[in-house]
Amino acid sequence: METLTKTEQRELAHRIGDGFEVTLLWGENDGALTVVVNDWRTAERFEVEARADNAMDVFNHPFAYRAA
């Protein structure tokens, strides 16, 4: 029997502007930091993993950290 763990995420920062939305999330269970970008201009959504030492830089410049 497989046990599923509910992952609680907390919003640490959020901004909207110029056709996109950026959210910095912290995983309560695992401490993971993730930046989620919704680009309404292209209808794309992507996530970028961050570390504690660069989370705000990833939040402020998510397109620079996006995997090619």
C-alpha positions as CSV (number, residue, x, y, z in Angstrom):
1,M,0.0,0.0,0.0
2,E,1.4,3.4,-1.0
3,T,1.2,6.3,1.4
4,L,0.8,9.8,-0.1
5,T,2.2,12.7,1.9
6,K,0.4,16.0,1.6
7,T,2.9,18.8,0.9
8,E,2.1,22.1,2.5
9,Q,3.5,25.1,0.7
10,R,3.7,28.6,2.1
11,E,3.8,31.7,-0.1
12,L,6.8,33.8,0.8
13,A,6.6,36.4,-2.0
14,H,4.2,37.2,-4.8
15,R,4.1,39.8,-7.6
16,I,2.1,40.5,-10.8
17,G,3.1,42.7,-13.6
18,D,3.8,43.0,-17.3
19,G,1.7,40.0,-18.2
20,F,3.1,37.5,-15.7
21,E,2.8,36.4,-12.2
22,V,5.7,35.2,-10.0
23,T,5.3,33.3,-6.7
24,L,8.0,32.1,-4.2
25,L,6.9,29.0,-2.3
26,W,8.5,27.2,0.6
27,G,7.7,23.6,1.2
28,E,6.8,23.2,4.9
29,N,7.6,19.4,4.9
30,D,10.9,19.4,3.0
31,G,12.1,23.0,3.1
32,A,12.2,23.2,-0.7
33,L,12.1,26.7,-2.3
34,T,10.3,27.0,-5.6
35,V,9.6,30.0,-7.9
36,V,6.5,29.5,-10.0
37,V,5.9,31.7,-13.1
38,N,2.7,32.1,-15.0
39,D,3.3,34.0,-18.2
40,W,-0.1,35.1,-19.5
41,R,1.4,36.5,-22.7
42,T,2.5,33.1,-23.9
43,A,0.2,30.9,-21.7
44,E,3.2,29.2,-20.3
45,R,3.8,28.1,-16.7
46,F,7.2,27.0,-15.3
47,E,8.9,26.3,-12.0
48,V,12.4,27.0,-10.9
49,E,14.1,25.4,-7.9
50,A,15.9,27.8,-5.6
51,R,18.2,27.7,-2.7
52,A,18.1,29.8,0.5
53,D,21.1,31.8,-0.7
54,N,19.6,32.7,-4.1
55,A,15.8,32.5,-3.6
56,M,15.1,36.2,-3.9
57,D,17.4,36.5,-6.9
58,V,15.5,33.7,-8.6
59,F,12.2,35.4,-7.6
60,N,13.3,38.7,-9.1
61,H,14.9,37.2,-12.3
62,P,13.1,33.9,-12.9
63,F,13.7,33.9,-16.7
64,A,17.4,34.0,-16.2
65,Y,17.2,30.8,-14.1
66,R,14.8,29.0,-16.4
67,A,16.2,25.8,-17.9
68,A,16.7,26.0,-21.6
